[in-house]
Amino acid sequence: MKFSVIIVSLNPGEKLIQTVRSALSQKDADIEIIIKDGGSKDGSLGAVRELMSDGTDTAVTAGTAPSSGDGADHAKAASVIRIIERKDTGIYDGMNQAITEASGDHLIFMNCGDYFYDDMVLARFEKAAAEYISSHGAPSDDKPLILYGSRYSSITKSVEYISPKITPLVCYRNIPCHQAMLYSKECFSKRLFRPEYKVRADYEHFLWSVLRNNTSAVYVDEPVCRYEGGGYSDNPKQAKRSADEHKEITGMYLTKWQLFYCRLYMIVTLQPLRKKLSSGRLSGVYNSIVKKIYRR
């Protein structure tokens, strides 16, 4: 089973090489790393090419963000890294371009500055995929597969758990982030991300997948990534665009009664307060309670 780790970049600085090293640290997994660069001028690609050629000893500590002085086996780097330099119209167009070049059975999209939770993530998810396939058959164009897990937030310093069951309410308020999802290649056989959604194209694709395209979304009780946060979609300047896209997308895929229920639920359960708790000093306690509720 082969994994394509896709990293889209544009002037990311040292974050690119750190994310690449995190991917290279994965053990017992057949991977390719596709870097889709939109025209960086900051030397970040040069650092990757140096890694591929100089053979610097760069052991990576599992579950940590590698420092700029670390490295990896240059022979492995040279054999698994592919750099695609091509203009794009934004992150989702860049993802789409990388998808068309990917050869893996499963794809995961890592942003620059994000890392795998530890060095065995892909090995564990390969086992989970094999168990699913043995019971349900291999993914197909008519029955794609998304495996997803939780994420560790570098901001709150805690694991943020996600619902093990995808319901209309989960689709409305809290789907897995794309760094915590492994898509079977069949997820993109019928269509790619819609880049006209500048902030929520991955959200729209997920709702289309599970609510329209007969995709199985299977929870794996493991953290997948160490999520940096603070990216384009988290930028306060994009708040209105994000809200507008959310309204449009949920209006396409959820019924009026489902939307009414979801909005009422958010009000009754004090969603603004819960959001503060999940991102503040009590985030660890809050997320441990969420974990217990989900495991019930």
C-alpha positions as CSV (number, residue, x, y, z in Angstrom):
1,M,0.0,0.0,0.0
2,K,1.5,3.3,-1.1
3,F,0.9,6.7,0.4
4,S,1.2,10.1,-1.3
5,V,2.1,12.9,1.1
6,I,1.1,16.1,-0.7
7,I,2.6,19.4,0.5
8,V,1.5,22.7,-1.2
9,S,3.8,25.6,-0.7
10,L,4.4,29.2,-1.5
11,N,7.3,31.0,0.3
12,P,6.9,28.9,3.4
13,G,10.4,29.4,4.8
14,E,11.8,26.7,7.0
15,K,8.4,25.2,7.6
16,L,8.6,23.3,4.3
17,I,11.8,21.4,5.1
18,Q,10.5,20.6,8.6
19,T,7.2,19.1,7.2
20,V,9.2,17.2,4.6
21,R,11.5,15.7,7.3
22,S,8.4,14.7,9.3
23,A,7.1,12.8,6.3
24,L,10.5,11.2,5.7
25,S,10.5,10.0,9.3
26,Q,7.6,7.6,8.7
27,K,8.6,4.0,9.3
28,D,7.3,0.8,7.8
29,A,5.4,2.7,5.1
30,D,5.8,3.1,1.3
31,I,5.6,6.8,0.6
32,E,6.1,9.4,-2.0
33,I,6.3,13.1,-1.1
34,I,4.9,15.5,-3.7
35,I,5.8,19.2,-3.1
36,K,3.6,21.4,-5.3
37,D,5.2,24.8,-5.2
38,G,3.4,27.8,-6.7
39,G,6.6,29.8,-7.3
40,S,8.5,30.3,-4.1
41,K,11.3,32.9,-4.0
42,D,12.5,32.4,-0.5
43,G,14.9,29.5,-1.0
44,S,12.7,26.9,0.6
45,L,12.9,24.6,-2.4
46,G,16.7,24.9,-2.4
47,A,16.7,23.6,1.2
48,V,14.7,20.5,0.0
49,R,17.0,19.9,-2.9
50,E,20.0,20.2,-0.6
51,L,18.4,17.6,1.6
52,M,18.0,15.3,-1.4
53,S,21.6,15.6,-2.4
54,D,24.0,16.3,0.5
55,G,23.5,13.2,2.7
56,T,23.5,15.1,5.9
57,D,22.7,12.9,8.9
58,T,19.3,14.2,10.1
59,A,17.6,11.8,12.5
60,V,14.1,12.9,13.4
61,T,12.6,12.5,16.9
62,A,9.2,10.9,16.6
63,G,6.3,13.2,17.2
64,T,8.3,16.4,17.3
65,A,8.9,19.2,14.8
66,P,12.4,18.7,13.5
67,S,14.8,21.6,13.9
68,S,16.6,23.1,10.9
69,G,19.8,21.4,11.9
70,D,18.3,17.9,11.7
71,G,18.1,15.9,8.5
72,A,17.2,12.5,6.9
73,D,18.7,9.8,4.8
74,H,19.5,11.7,1.6
75,A,19.1,8.5,-0.6
76,K,15.6,8.1,0.7
77,A,14.8,11.8,0.2
78,A,16.1,11.6,-3.4
79,S,14.0,8.6,-4.2
80,V,10.7,9.6,-2.7
81,I,10.5,13.4,-3.1
82,R,9.0,14.9,-6.2
83,I,9.0,18.7,-6.7
84,I,6.5,20.2,-9.0
85,E,7.0,23.9,-9.8
86,R,3.9,25.4,-11.5
87,K,1.8,28.4,-11.0
88,D,-1.6,27.9,-9.4
89,T,-4.6,30.0,-8.3
90,G,-4.4,29.1,-4.7
91,I,-3.9,26.2,-2.2
92,Y,-6.8,24.1,-3.6
93,D,-5.7,24.5,-7.2
94,G,-2.2,23.4,-6.0
95,M,-3.7,20.4,-4.3
96,N,-5.6,19.5,-7.5
97,Q,-2.4,19.7,-9.6
98,A,-0.6,17.4,-7.1
99,I,-3.5,14.9,-7.1
100,T,-3.1,14.4,-10.8
101,E,0.5,13.5,-10.3
102,A,0.1,11.3,-7.3
103,S,0.6,7.5,-7.6
104,G,-0.3,6.5,-4.1
105,D,-3.3,4.3,-3.0
106,H,-4.0,6.9,-0.3
107,L,-3.4,10.6,-0.2
108,I,-2.8,12.9,2.7
109,F,-2.4,16.7,2.5
110,M,0.0,18.3,4.9
111,N,0.4,22.0,5.2
112,C,3.8,23.5,5.7
113,G,4.4,23.7,9.4
114,D,2.3,20.6,10.2
115,Y,3.9,17.3,11.2
116,F,2.9,13.7,11.6
117,Y,2.0,12.9,15.2
118,D,4.8,10.3,15.4
119,D,6.8,8.1,13.0
120,M,4.3,5.2,12.9
121,V,1.2,7.1,11.8
122,L,1.1,5.7,8.2
123,A,2.0,2.2,9.3
124,R,-1.0,2.2,11.7
125,F,-3.3,3.6,9.1
126,E,-2.1,1.0,6.6
127,K,-3.1,-1.7,9.1
128,A,-6.5,0.1,9.5
129,A,-7.0,0.2,5.8
130,A,-6.1,-3.4,5.4
131,E,-8.6,-4.4,8.1
132,Y,-11.4,-2.3,6.4
133,I,-10.6,-3.9,3.0
134,S,-10.7,-7.4,4.4
135,S,-14.2,-6.8,5.7
136,H,-15.7,-4.5,3.0
137,G,-13.6,-4.9,-0.1
138,A,-11.2,-2.5,-1.7
139,P,-12.2,1.1,-2.4
140,S,-13.6,1.7,-5.8
141,D,-14.9,4.7,-7.9
142,D,-18.4,3.8,-6.6
143,K,-17.3,3.3,-3.0
144,P,-14.3,5.5,-2.1
145,L,-12.7,5.4,1.4
146,I,-11.6,8.2,3.8
147,L,-9.8,7.1,6.9
148,Y,-9.6,9.9,9.6
149,G,-8.3,10.4,13.1
150,S,-7.8,13.2,15.6
151,R,-5.2,15.9,15.6
152,Y,-2.8,17.4,18.1
153,S,-3.1,21.2,18.3
154,S,0.3,22.9,18.7
155,I,-1.7,26.0,20.0
156,T,-3.6,24.3,22.8
157,K,-1.0,21.5,23.4
158,S,-3.7,18.9,23.5
159,V,-5.2,16.2,21.2
160,E,-8.5,17.5,19.7
161,Y,-10.8,14.5,19.3
162,I,-13.3,14.1,16.5
163,S,-16.6,12.2,16.3
164,P,-16.2,8.6,15.4
165,K,-19.4,8.8,13.4
166,I,-20.1,11.3,10.6
167,T,-23.6,12.7,11.0
168,P,-25.3,15.8,9.5
169,L,-24.5,17.6,12.7
170,V,-20.8,16.7,12.4
171,C,-20.9,17.8,8.8
172,Y,-22.3,21.1,9.9
173,R,-20.0,22.0,12.7
174,N,-16.8,19.9,13.0
175,I,-15.5,17.7,10.2
176,P,-11.9,16.3,10.4
177,C,-9.2,18.6,9.1
178,H,-7.6,17.5,5.9
179,Q,-4.3,16.9,7.7
180,A,-6.0,14.2,9.7
181,M,-7.6,12.4,6.7
182,L,-6.3,9.8,4.4
183,Y,-8.2,9.8,1.1
184,S,-8.2,6.7,-1.1
185,K,-7.3,7.7,-4.6
186,E,-10.9,6.9,-5.7
187,C,-12.1,9.9,-3.7
188,F,-10.9,12.1,-6.6
189,S,-11.8,9.9,-9.6
190,K,-15.0,11.8,-10.3
191,R,-14.0,15.3,-9.2
192,L,-11.3,17.3,-7.5
193,F,-11.5,20.2,-5.0
194,R,-13.5,23.2,-6.2
195,P,-11.0,26.0,-6.1
196,E,-13.6,28.7,-6.3
197,Y,-14.0,28.1,-2.6
198,K,-10.9,29.9,-1.4
199,V,-11.2,28.8,2.3
200,R,-13.5,25.7,2.5
201,A,-12.9,23.7,-0.7
202,D,-11.8,20.7,1.4
203,Y,-14.9,21.1,3.5
204,E,-17.1,21.1,0.4
205,H,-15.4,18.1,-1.0
206,F,-15.9,16.2,2.2
207,L,-19.6,16.9,2.4
208,W,-20.0,16.0,-1.3
209,S,-18.0,12.8,-0.7
210,V,-19.9,11.4,2.3
211,L,-23.4,12.8,1.5
212,R,-23.5,12.5,-2.3
213,N,-20.7,10.2,-3.5
214,N,-21.2,7.1,-1.3
215,T,-17.8,7.5,0.4
216,S,-17.2,5.5,3.6
217,A,-15.6,7.7,6.3
218,V,-14.0,5.4,8.8
219,Y,-12.6,6.6,12.1
220,V,-9.3,5.4,13.4
221,D,-8.7,6.1,17.1
222,E,-5.3,7.5,16.6
223,P,-3.9,11.1,16.3
224,V,-2.7,11.7,12.8
225,C,-1.0,15.1,12.8
226,R,0.5,17.9,14.9
227,Y,-1.6,20.8,13.5
228,E,0.1,24.2,13.6
229,G,-3.0,26.3,13.0
230,G,-3.0,29.9,12.1
231,G,-3.1,29.2,8.4
232,Y,-5.1,30.9,5.6
233,S,-8.4,29.4,6.6
234,D,-7.8,30.4,10.3
235,N,-6.9,33.9,9.5
236,P,-9.4,36.4,11.1
237,K,-9.4,38.4,7.9
238,Q,-11.0,35.4,6.2
239,A,-13.8,35.0,8.8
240,K,-16.5,36.5,6.6
241,R,-15.5,34.5,3.5
242,S,-15.4,31.4,5.6
243,A,-18.8,32.0,7.1
244,D,-20.3,32.8,3.7
245,E,-18.8,29.6,2.1
246,H,-20.0,27.5,5.1
247,K,-23.5,28.8,4.6
248,E,-23.5,28.2,0.9
249,I,-22.0,24.7,1.2
250,T,-24.3,23.5,4.0
251,G,-27.2,24.8,2.1
252,M,-26.3,22.6,-0.9
253,Y,-25.9,19.4,1.1
254,L,-28.1,19.6,4.2
255,T,-31.9,19.8,4.2
256,K,-33.7,22.8,5.8
257,W,-34.7,20.7,8.8
258,Q,-31.2,19.5,9.3
259,L,-29.9,23.1,9.1
260,F,-32.6,24.2,11.6
261,Y,-31.7,21.3,14.0
262,C,-27.9,22.0,13.7
263,R,-28.3,25.7,14.4
264,L,-30.7,25.1,17.3
265,Y,-28.2,22.5,18.8
266,M,-25.4,25.0,18.6
267,I,-27.5,27.6,20.5
268,V,-28.7,25.2,23.2
269,T,-25.3,23.7,23.8
270,L,-23.6,27.1,24.2
271,Q,-21.3,26.6,21.2
272,P,-19.4,30.0,21.7
273,L,-18.6,29.0,25.3
274,R,-17.5,25.6,24.2
275,K,-15.3,27.0,21.6
276,K,-13.5,29.2,24.2
277,L,-13.0,26.3,26.5
278,S,-11.6,24.1,23.7
279,S,-9.0,26.8,22.7
280,G,-8.1,28.2,26.1
281,R,-6.2,27.1,29.2
282,L,-8.8,24.4,29.9
283,S,-8.4,22.9,26.5
284,G,-6.8,19.7,27.8
285,V,-9.6,19.0,30.3
286,Y,-12.2,19.9,27.7
287,N,-10.8,17.6,25.1
288,S,-10.4,14.7,27.6
289,I,-14.2,15.0,28.3
290,V,-14.9,15.1,24.6
291,K,-12.8,11.9,24.2
292,K,-14.8,10.1,26.9
293,I,-18.1,11.2,25.3
294,Y,-17.1,10.0,21.8
295,R,-15.8,6.7,23.1
296,R,-19.2,6.0,24.6
